[in-house]
Every structure is written in structure tokens, then in C-alpha cells.
């Protein structure tokens, strides 16, 4: 890659008047973004930011996020992405394991912990010349989901991130003619990947301050968005929207569903109301792009086939050896987009196996290469020696007309090891007894739901992943047999 075309260096091939980024009523041409990035890079250089250092970035969703990431990269430094939703203890943990030398952003919690350059201050345009970074240089530290404990920092190099961008562009068949919008936080790997891939491709991007379903639907119609990028909460909100048919969504080529396996009932409901199909895809913070459905002939029961350049296999949970097609096991991935490792570094060895990344996801891979995810290995519920996938029970519960959202998890049980609990958000008058009977009628006896907790909402990460550890803390008292 040349300096002017490098995704990681953040340089557009032609710094012209083409609109690249839109935020509320503000429009930024590629030339303006380039000049603002050079301007911020000059400010950061004056503050001592240098190649090889790490810079903490804690910023709300706004154009300065895009400018800041590229400015840090131009100086040869690495970005430590910190979610603006995090509280003091979470930020303290992030800083302690990544040890950034500098900080920039707009959040007081970060400014209270270390000197921070405020991105509320104006940025003057400038013109600078910066060398392209080495593919092996550290580019990004982004935090893992942390569904089962404190988040780890995932380290990506410029080379691994560039590979992820190339894979994502090819999987979604993005071109400069596409128009997308990003409503998920860019401090998460999916949001960042969408922004960087769009800029690298030359696509038009609208960045949203926060997720608002009506604003998202309104802009699909007004901006003639061609590709919508969604996670589970967005899909659920679309399915529940009373006036979904009032919006003209005909410009969409498809809606991508990522971060969690598709809930077929929800996806089919949206398609039935809008006529827009879904493209399920699969990735991880550690390997951003793993598999994707073809744009034509996709399946809702699969996350697709491995994208070109990525190897996928399924191995036995007991022996670690590859299983035969169709047999369940842990999904492992080998790819040039794989992370360089974790911080704390001692966490890395357990995640890698002879060059393969152990995803922790349980699934099957058939002889035609279709990959299915059934659950997370750490989230499997063990009842009397049987392993139960929460997603299987959740799929049954989602099929009830009164269930808007749900999550299944296990709690300690003296007699059986664990018991199955279901947290349910309902839009009707269904009772816990009815839902327990529904599962009992559809699934084996050992998969029965012991208790239903009706809740106002299911705690989720911005990616859509359920925070089962939060549910266990709230409702996980020992089962009373």
C-alpha cells in the first residue's frame, strides 16, 4: 500500500470534494478529513506522541473519532479504544493493562485519570507527510467483550487490521457506490471495522451519535442507504416497530446481521414486513472477519462459509483434534487478520493452538463448508452431565408471540449440577408456567426451564451479546429443590 492509499495510514487516494463522512447536518469531504487528520496529528506530535507509543482514545460517537484514529496512526502510534460508556473502575482497568503514554477524548473520567487532550477543542487543518507504518507495527488495542470476566485488550497490528478490512470488503461486496450508516459504537471492533472499511473502499458513511431506531430507518429512506449493518438489539427493535412498513427501505441491498447468531423468527419477521433479506456474518474481536453468507442464496441457520483467506475447523472439546463434518465441537480459526495477542500477555497462550485461534464458540462445519454456531463453550449449561446450549432454549422462547427478548443461563443446583433459568422480556400476559410448558413440549426433559424471571430488559453489550454473568449475579441464587 502506498502512503496515499493505505487504510491503516488513513490516506485517501484522491483528496477531493467527494463526500466521505456525514454526521447530523455536517458533511466532510475526503480532502477535509485528510486535512483535519493532519492538523490533529500535528497537535499530538507537539504533545509528544511518537511512533511506538500507545494513545488512549475515549470519545463519544462523532466525526472527531475517525480523525483521531487516523491521526494517531499517522504518527506511528497505536490506538487504545476505551468505550465512552465505561465507568471509572473499568477505565482504570483498561489503562492499567495497556499503559498508554497519552490520552485524548471528550470524557471527564479519562481526564481525571491521566492528562488528556480534549477533542472538544477546535482542530485546524494542515498538510503533512508521514511514512506508511510497518505491517508488523502495533495499530490497535480493543477490548474483548468481557461476557465472563474483566475484558482483555486485544492487540492488532497494521497488517492484521488491513487483512480484516480486505476480508470485510470482499465478504460484503462493498464498492465506492455503496452508502452505509454506522449506529453501533466505533469503539467496538464491529463499528470500527465498518468505518475503516467504508473509508478504504470509498463508500459514503453516515455516523450516528447514538442508536435511535426511527433515525436509522428515516436515514435509510432519506440517504438511500444500500447496506445496513445490524446486531441483535437492532433486529429485535425492527421486528417490534409498529410502523416499520411506513419507511421506504427499498434502497437496501441487504441487512447484515453480526456479533451473535441470527434469531430466525426475528429475521423472518423483518423480511416479511420489509422484503429485505439478511446476510449473517461471523467475526470476533480477535479475528474480525471469519465467515459470511453469500449475498444470494444465504441461510439463516448458518453464519456462512469461511471468507477467502480464512481457515476454519471444528475440534473435539475433549481431545482438541478435528472432528468429522457435522459433528459439534469448538470452532478454531487461522487467518492473517488474527490478533497479535492479548494484554495481559499471559492470557494469549490459552487462546492459541498451533497457530489456530480458539474462539470458544461451539458449532458444526458440514462437508460443504457451512458453519453453524450453537453456543459459547463457557456458557454451556451442564445438567446431570448433559450439556445444554442456551441458544436452543432461547430459540423456542423467541417463538412465542408475547416474548420480545430473552436470555437463558444456568445457576448452581445441588441435585443436578445446574438448573436452567430464563430471563424474559414480554409484550403480553404470558406466564412463566406457560413458557416452561412450551419448552418442555419442544425439547428433551433435561432441558426444562426451572424458573422464569420477567425483566424490563436483557443486559447486553453494544455488540448484542448477552451479559449472562450479570443475569447470574442478579438472579443466580442456588436453585431451591
C-alpha positions, 0 to 999 in steps of 0.5 A: 500500500502506498502512503496515499492509499493505505487504510491503516495510514488513513490516506485517501487516494484522491483528496477531493470534494467527494463526500466521505463522512456525514454526521447530523447536518455536517458533511466532510469531504475526503480532502477535509478529513485528510486535512483535519487528520493532519492538523490533529496529528500535528497537535499530538506530535507537539504533545509528544506522541511518537511512533511506538507509543500507545494513545488512549482514545475515549470519545463519544460517537462523532466525526472527531473519532475517525480523525483521531484514529487516523491521526494517531496512526499517522504518527506511528502510534497505536490506538487504545479504544476505551468505550465512552460508556465505561465507568471509572473502575473499568477505565482504570482497568483498561489503562492499567493493562495497556499503559498508554503514554497519552490520552485524548477524548471528550470524557471527564473520567479519562481526564481525571485519570491521566492528562488528556487532550480534549477533542472538544477543542477546535482542530485546524487543518494542515498538510503533512507527510508521514511514512506508511507504518510497518505491517508488523507495527502495533495499530490497535488495542480493543477490548474483548467483550468481557461476557465472563470476566474483566475484558482483555485488550486485544492487540492488532497490528497494521497488517492484521487490521488491513487483512480484516478490512480486505476480508470485510470488503470482499465478504460484503461486496462493498464498492465506492457506490455503496452508502452505509450508516454506522449506529453501533459504537466505533469503539467496538471492533464491529463499528470500527471495522465498518468505518475503516472499511467504508473509508478504504473502499470509498463508500459514503458513511453516515455516523450516528451519535447514538442508536435511535431506531426511527433515525436509522430507518428515516436515514435509510429512506432519506440517504438511500442507504444500500447496506445496513449493518445490524446486531441483535438489539437492532433486529429485535427493535425492527421486528417490534416497530409498529410502523416499520412498513411506513419507511421506504427501505427499498434502497437496501441491498441487504441487512447484515446481521453480526456479533451473535447468531441470527434469531430466525423468527426475528429475521423472518419477521423483518423480511416479511414486513420489509422484503429485505433479506439478511446476510449473517456474518461471523467475526470476533474481536480477535479475528474480525472477519471469519465467515459470511453468507453469500449475498444470494442464496444465504441461510439463516441457520448458518453464519456462512462459509469461511471468507477467502483467506480464512481457515476454519475447523471444528475440534473435539472439546475433549481431545482438541483434534478435528472432528468429522463434518457435522459433528459439534465441537469448538470452532478454531480459526487461522487467518492473517487478520488474527490478533497479535495477542492479548494484554495481559500477555499471559492470557494469549497462550490459552487462546492459541493452538498451533497457530489456530485461534480458539474462539470458544464458540461451539458449532458444526462445519458440514462437508460443504463448508457451512458453519453453524454456531450453537453456543459459547463453550463457557456458557454451556449449561451442564445438567446431570452431565448433559450439556445444554446450549442456551441458544436452543432454549432461547430459540423456542422462547423467541417463538412465542408471540408475547416474548420480545427478548430473552436470555437463558443461563444456568445457576448452581443446583445441588441435585443436578449440577445446574438448573436452567433459568430464563430471563424474559422480556414480554409484550403480553400476559404470558406466564412463566408456567406457560413458557416452561410448558412450551419448552418442555413440549419442544425439547428433551426433559433435561432441558426444562426451564426451572424458573422464569424471571420477567425483566424490563430488559436483557443486559447486553453489550453494544455488540448484542451479546448477552451479559449472562454473568450479570443475569447470574449475579442478579438472579443466580441464587442456588436453585431451591429443590 
